[in-house]
Amino acid sequence: MPTRDRLLACLVAVTWGLNFPAIHLSLEQFPPFFLVALRFALIAVPTVFLVRPPGVPWRWVLGYGAGFGVLQFLFLYAAMAAGMPTGLASLVLQSSAPFTVLLAAVLLRERLTGRQALGVALAVAGLAGIALHRADVDGGALLLPVLLTLCGGLGWALGNLCTRQAHAPRPFALTLWMSVVPPVPMLVVSLAVEGPTAIGGSLRTLGTTTGLLALVGLAFTVLVATLLGSGIWATLMSRHPSSTVAPFSMLVPVVGTGSAWLLLGEPTTGTELAWGALVVGGVLLGSTGRSAVAAQRRQPPGHGPGQEAPDDRGQHADHDHEAAAHRLHAQRLEGEERQPGHEHGQAEPEQDDEPGRLGGTGLAHPHSLPRLDRGVDAGKALHP
């Protein structure tokens, strides 16, 4: 993975990490399911009228929107509304990275190198250390919010795989059209679960301080986290294997925990910073090595699946050369039969036994061809 793409992946992690405090501000004003519908509707409406379709099969657009847009944020916003701490939510959601690697190995047959596997293991260990520490400090997170956030991570992983399979020629257009999928189903869920009263109340009080801060958070979520962050992420997923890109999402909780401490006053200890450093090291280890896919593509010719070994190709080449030599020899004999002086009963000129050279009396016949007794050598002479 080039250095530029690694820096872009880190930029995405920063924007997504800062998005968690922004979501927290928005959830102070809007019901969670309605907020999901609203954030994507703000992108979907201009997309339908101004942006050409991404040029990929619609099943991948629907799959990307359903996984990344609907499942991830439905469960994440529900978990945060149910009391999931902002920093801890940014941590648990990164279960999407091991989910992506596992699903890519099972469904897409992507192979992991030992370096990548070790990097993912270190990052997961760092995430587990932060989670255990936060659970102990906060008196233990409720089971339901944690499970909901894990379901959000699984939805994100499914979206990653659809992005990878789409191979979009214009990844940013794919990100925009993905936003068309969530608004309608999430609005239906919001009306059924939260009700029109809660939705109307959140819209009527937008002039308050809480409402204005919610709009600021929503603007960051739409413009920076979704358009910029998800657009870059879709581009990286289209360029590289899922197992190479996905581990960078493990950097998100490092940013999310730090920003929650700075902006929302959630405490961050030295222990969490140490575990976060392990996460960073694991991501760097897993992303700087050559992936199994790239290694397979760089194998010498003849060593890949479906290719012949060099010896086999040499044998086939010898057979081709020998056949060419026999054809050339037949042409020589046919030419000699048509030459004057080769009538029945006349002596045939003497020729050397050395292949490829004329005999002494053979020089008197300018139309005669060299003797080609060794088929392979003759064939090689045809390919200088």
C-alpha positions in Angstrom: 0.0 0.0 0.0 1.6 3.3 -1.0 2.5 5.9 1.6 0.0 8.3 0.1 -2.8 5.8 0.5 -1.8 5.1 4.1 -1.9 8.8 4.9 -5.4 9.0 3.3 -6.6 6.1 5.4 -5.2 7.8 8.5 -7.1 11.0 7.5 -10.3 9.0 7.2 -9.7 7.6 10.7 -9.3 11.1 12.1 -12.5 12.3 10.4 -14.5 9.3 11.6 -13.0 9.6 15.1 -14.1 13.2 15.4 -17.5 12.2 14.1 -18.4 10.5 17.3 -18.6 13.8 19.4 -20.5 15.3 16.4 -23.0 12.4 16.6 -23.3 12.9 20.4 -24.2 16.6 19.8 -26.8 15.7 17.2 -28.4 13.0 19.4 -29.0 15.6 22.1 -31.5 17.1 19.7 -32.8 14.5 17.2 -34.2 10.9 17.8 -31.6 8.4 16.6 -33.4 6.7 13.7 -34.7 10.0 12.4 -31.1 11.4 12.6 -29.9 8.6 10.4 -32.6 9.3 7.8 -31.9 13.0 7.9 -28.1 12.8 7.5 -28.4 10.6 4.4 -31.4 12.5 2.9 -29.3 15.7 2.9 -26.9 13.9 0.5 -29.4 11.8 -1.4 -31.6 14.6 -2.7 -28.9 16.5 -4.6 -27.3 13.3 -5.7 -30.3 12.0 -7.5 -30.6 15.2 -9.6 -26.9 16.2 -10.0 -24.7 13.1 -10.0 -24.6 10.4 -12.7 -24.9 6.8 -11.4 -21.6 5.2 -10.4 -21.6 2.7 -13.3 -21.6 -0.5 -11.2 -24.3 -3.2 -10.8 -27.1 -1.9 -8.6 -26.9 -4.8 -6.2 -23.5 -3.5 -4.9 -25.0 0.0 -4.5 -27.9 -1.4 -2.5 -25.6 -3.7 -0.5 -23.2 -0.9 0.3 -26.1 1.4 1.3 -27.8 -1.3 3.4 -24.6 -2.4 5.2 -22.8 0.9 5.6 -25.7 3.2 5.7 -28.7 1.4 7.3 -27.3 -1.4 9.5 -24.2 0.4 10.8 -25.9 3.6 11.9 -29.2 2.1 12.9 -27.4 0.0 15.6 -24.8 2.6 16.4 -27.2 5.5 17.0 -29.5 3.2 18.9 -26.6 2.1 21.2 -25.5 5.7 21.8 -29.1 6.7 22.6 -29.3 3.8 25.0 -26.3 5.1 27.0 -23.2 3.8 25.2 -20.3 6.2 26.0 -19.0 8.1 23.0 -15.4 7.0 23.4 -16.4 3.3 24.0 -18.8 3.4 21.0 -15.9 4.5 18.8 -13.9 1.6 20.1 -16.4 -1.2 19.9 -17.6 -0.2 16.4 -14.1 -1.0 15.1 -15.0 -4.7 15.4 -15.8 -4.0 11.7 -12.1 -4.5 10.9 -11.8 -8.1 12.1 -15.3 -8.7 10.7 -14.2 -7.5 7.3 -11.0 -9.6 7.3 -13.0 -12.7 8.3 -15.8 -12.2 5.8 -13.3 -11.4 3.0 -11.4 -14.6 3.7 -14.6 -16.7 3.8 -16.7 -15.0 1.0 -14.0 -13.5 -1.3 -11.2 -16.0 -0.7 -8.8 -13.2 0.2 -5.6 -14.6 1.7 -3.8 -13.1 4.6 0.0 -13.0 5.1 1.5 -13.8 8.4 2.4 -10.1 8.8 -1.1 -9.0 8.3 -2.5 -11.6 10.7 -0.1 -10.5 13.4 -0.9 -6.8 12.8 -4.7 -7.5 13.1 -4.1 -9.6 16.3 -2.1 -6.8 17.9 -4.7 -4.2 17.0 -7.5 -6.3 18.3 -5.5 -6.9 21.5 -5.2 -3.1 21.9 -8.9 -2.6 21.3 -9.7 -5.3 23.9 -7.4 -3.6 26.4 -9.1 -0.3 26.0 -12.6 -1.9 26.2 -11.7 -3.7 29.4 -10.2 -0.6 31.0 -13.2 1.5 30.0 -15.6 -1.1 31.3 -13.8 -1.1 34.7 -13.5 2.7 34.9 -17.1 3.3 34.0 -18.5 0.6 36.2 -19.2 -1.7 33.2 -21.1 -0.9 30.0 -24.6 -2.2 29.6 -24.7 -5.4 27.6 -27.4 -4.2 25.2 -25.5 -1.1 23.9 -22.4 -3.2 23.4 -24.3 -5.8 21.4 -26.0 -3.1 19.3 -22.6 -1.5 18.5 -21.2 -4.9 17.5 -24.1 -5.3 15.1 -23.2 -1.9 13.7 -19.6 -3.1 13.1 -20.9 -6.2 11.3 -23.0 -3.9 9.0 -20.0 -1.8 8.3 -18.0 -4.9 7.3 -20.8 -6.0 4.9 -20.7 -2.5 3.3 -16.9 -2.8 3.0 -17.2 -6.1 1.0 -19.8 -4.6 -1.3 -17.6 -1.7 -2.0 -14.7 -4.0 -2.8 -16.8 -6.1 -5.1 -18.3 -3.1 -6.9 -14.9 -2.0 -8.4 -16.4 1.4 -9.1 -14.7 3.4 -11.8 -15.9 6.5 -9.8 -15.8 5.6 -6.1 -17.0 9.0 -4.9 -20.1 8.6 -7.1 -20.7 5.2 -5.4 -20.5 6.9 -2.0 -23.0 9.5 -3.0 -25.5 7.0 -4.5 -25.1 4.8 -1.5 -26.7 7.6 0.4 -29.9 7.2 -1.6 -30.6 3.8 0.1 -31.0 4.6 3.9 -33.4 7.6 4.0 -36.7 5.8 3.2 -36.3 2.7 5.3 -34.9 4.7 8.3 -37.7 7.2 8.1 -40.2 4.3 8.2 -38.4 2.8 11.2 -38.4 6.2 12.9 -42.1 6.8 12.4 -42.9 3.3 13.7 -40.6 3.4 16.7 -40.0 7.0 17.7 -43.3 8.5 16.4 -44.2 11.7 14.7 -44.4 13.6 18.0 -40.7 13.1 18.8 -39.7 14.0 15.3 -41.8 17.2 15.2 -40.5 18.3 18.6 -36.9 18.0 17.5 -37.5 20.2 14.4 -39.5 22.9 16.3 -36.7 23.5 18.8 -33.7 23.9 16.4 -33.3 27.6 17.4 -32.1 26.6 20.9 -28.4 26.3 21.8 -28.8 22.5 21.8 -30.4 22.7 18.4 -27.7 24.8 16.9 -25.0 22.6 18.2 -26.9 19.6 16.8 -26.9 21.3 13.4 -23.1 21.9 13.6 -22.6 18.2 14.5 -24.9 17.2 11.6 -23.0 19.4 9.2 -19.7 17.8 10.2 -21.2 14.3 9.9 -22.6 15.0 6.4 -19.8 17.1 4.8 -16.7 15.8 6.5 -17.3 12.3 7.8 -19.7 11.1 5.0 -18.7 12.9 1.9 -14.9 13.3 2.5 -14.2 10.3 4.8 -16.5 7.7 3.1 -15.5 8.9 -0.4 -11.8 8.4 0.4 -12.6 5.1 2.0 -14.5 3.8 -1.0 -11.6 4.8 -3.2 -9.1 2.9 -1.1 -11.3 -0.2 -0.9 -11.5 -0.2 -4.7 -7.7 0.0 -5.0 -6.6 -2.5 -2.3 -7.7 -5.8 -0.8 -10.2 -5.4 2.1 -7.8 -7.0 4.5 -5.2 -4.2 3.8 -7.6 -1.3 4.2 -9.9 -2.4 7.0 -7.3 -2.4 9.8 -6.9 1.4 9.5 -10.4 1.7 10.9 -8.9 0.5 14.2 -7.3 3.9 14.5 -10.8 5.5 14.8 -11.2 4.8 18.6 -7.9 6.3 19.3 -9.1 9.6 17.8 -12.6 9.1 19.1 -11.5 8.6 22.7 -9.1 11.5 22.6 -11.7 13.9 21.1 -14.4 12.8 23.6 -12.0 13.7 26.3 -11.1 17.1 24.8 -14.6 18.1 23.7 -17.0 16.3 26.0 -14.9 15.9 29.1 -14.8 12.0 29.1 -11.7 11.0 30.9 -8.8 9.3 29.1 -6.0 7.7 31.1 -2.4 6.8 30.4 -3.4 3.2 30.2 -5.8 3.9 27.4 -3.1 5.8 25.5 -0.7 2.9 25.9 -3.3 0.5 24.5 -4.0 3.0 21.7 -0.3 2.9 20.8 -0.6 -0.8 20.4 -3.5 -0.4 18.1 -1.5 2.1 15.9 1.5 -0.3 15.8 -0.7 -3.2 14.8 -2.3 -1.2 12.0 1.1 -0.1 10.7 2.5 -3.7 10.8 -0.5 -5.1 8.9 -0.6 -2.4 6.3 3.1 -2.0 5.3 3.7 -5.6 4.4 2.9 -7.0 0.9 -0.5 -8.7 0.8 -1.0 -12.2 -0.3 -2.9 -11.0 -3.3 0.0 -8.8 -4.4 2.5 -11.6 -3.7 0.6 -13.9 -5.9 0.4 -11.3 -8.7 4.2 -10.8 -8.5 5.1 -14.5 -8.9 7.4 -15.4 -11.8 5.6 -16.7 -15.0 5.1 -20.4 -14.8 4.6 -20.5 -11.1 1.0 -19.3 -10.8 -2.2 -21.4 -10.9 -3.1 -22.6 -14.4 0.4 -21.9 -15.8 2.9 -24.4 -17.0 6.3 -25.0 -15.4 9.3 -23.7 -17.3 10.4 -27.2 -18.2 7.0 -28.0 -19.7 7.1 -24.9 -21.9 10.6 -25.9 -23.0 9.4 -29.3 -24.1 6.5 -27.8 -26.1 8.9 -25.4 -27.7 11.2 -28.3 -28.7 8.3 -30.1 -30.3 7.4 -26.9 -32.2 11.0 -26.5 -33.4 11.2 -30.1 -34.5 8.0 -29.8 -36.5 9.3 -26.7 -38.2 12.6 -28.4 -39.1 10.7 -31.3 -40.7 8.7 -28.9 -42.8 11.8 -27.1 -43.9 13.6 -30.4 -44.7 10.6 -31.5 -46.9 10.7 -28.2 -48.7 14.5 -28.8 -49.4 13.8 -32.2 -50.8 11.0 -30.9 -53.0 13.3 -28.1 -54.3 16.1 -30.6 -55.1 13.7 -32.8 -57.1 12.8 -29.8 -59.3 16.5 -28.8 -60.0 18.2 -29.7 -63.4 20.7 -32.5 -63.2 18.6 -34.4 -60.6 17.1 -36.7 -63.2 16.7 -40.4 -62.6 20.0 -42.1 -62.7 22.2 -39.1 -62.2 24.5 -39.0 -59.2 23.4 -36.8 -56.3 26.0 -34.3 -55.1 27.9 -35.2 -52.0 27.2 -33.3 -48.8 28.9 -33.1 -45.5 27.5 -34.8 -42.4 27.8 -31.6 -40.5 24.3 -30.2 -40.0 23.5 -26.8 -41.4 26.4 -26.6 -43.9 26.7 -27.5 -47.6 28.9 -30.3 -48.7 31.8 -29.7 -51.2 29.9 -30.5 -54.4 26.8 -29.1 -53.0 28.2 -25.6 -53.5 27.7 -26.1 -57.3 23.9 -26.0 -56.8 23.0 -22.5 -55.7 19.3 -23.5 -55.2 20.1 -26.3 -52.7 19.2 -25.7 -49.1 21.3 -26.5 -46.0 20.9 -29.9 -44.4 18.9 -29.7 -41.2 19.3 -33.0 -39.5 18.9 -31.6 -35.9 15.4 -30.4 -35.6 15.7 -28.4 -32.4 18.8 -26.5 -33.7 16.9 -25.7 -36.9 13.9 -24.5 -35.1 16.1 -22.2 -32.9 17.6 -20.8 -36.1 14.1 -19.6 -37.0 13.9 -17.5 -33.8 17.1 -15.4 -33.5 
